[in-house]
């Protein structure tokens, strides 16, 4: 990945969000380097930590795998969309992915 390319960064962010929502754990893990730094101190009151990507994704999987995914006609998780973005929805990642695809086709 080219870290100077904002569209590639946006694509990774979109893949990160989507893969966790649809429980694509290998896709989720592909968004990270071998190790990562996670800071949940404001949320959980725990100190920041460095973890291996596989351990981090394994913990997310353990915490989220039991949740039922309800898909809408568009394939998005209705419950997740409502909880995080309100009832009207929020699609900045889809816009970024579409723009990235358009740019790649014109190269």
N, C-alpha and C positions, 0 to 999 in steps of 0.2 A: 504494500500500500504506500502511496505517495502522501506523506503527511502534509505536503504543501497544497494538495488538491482538495478544496473544500467539498467538492461533489463526492469524492471517494470517502471522505470523513462522514458526510451525511448518509452515504449508502451503508456504512458500517453501523452508524447509529440506528438507522431504520432496520437493518438486519438484526441488531441486538434487541430492539423492542419487539419486533415481530416474532423472532425465534423464541423469546421467553413466553409470549402470549399463546403461541401454538404448541409449546412444549417441544420444540426442536432443539434438544440439548446439545447435539453435536454442532448444529448451526450456531447456537448460542456461544459455545466454547470457541468457535472459530473467530469470534469477534475480539478475542483477547490475545495478548502476548503470553509467553510461558508463565509469567507470574504477574500479579497485579496488586495494586494498593487499594484497599477498600476502607472507607471512613463512614461508619454508621454511628459515630459518637453522638450526634444530635438526635438521632432516631432511637437508638437503643441504650445510649449511655456507656457503650463499650469503647475501648481505645481503638484507633485505626490499626489495621493489620495488613501485612503482606501475605499473600497466599498464592499457591499454584492455581492456574486457571482451572484445572480439572477438579481441584478441591472446592473452589468457589462455585463452579457450576453444579457440582454434586450437592452442595448445600442448598442451592436454589431449587434443584430438582426435588430434593427431600421435602423442602418447604412448600412447593407448589404442585407437585405431581398429583396429589389427591384431589385438587380442585377440579370441578367439572367445567369444561369449556363449552360455552353456548355460542354457536356461530350464527351470524345473521346471513341474509342472502348474499351480501358482499364478501362473506367469508371472515369478517372481523368478529371478534368476541364482543357481544353486546354488553355483557356485564363489565368487562374491562373498560370498554369505551365510556360507558356511563360513569363508572367509578372515577376514572382519571380525567376525562375530558368533558363531562356534562352530557346532557341528552342530545345536543346538536352535533356532537362529534368534533374531531380535530384531525386534520390530515396533512400536517407539514411534511411528514416523512414520505408519504406517497408522492407529493409534489416534487420533493427532492429526487426521489427515485426516477420519476418520469423525466425530469430535466437531465439527469445523468444518462439515462437511456437515449434521449434525444441527442445529446452531445456526442455520445459514442457512435451513433449512426452517421453523424455528419463528419466524423474524422476521416 
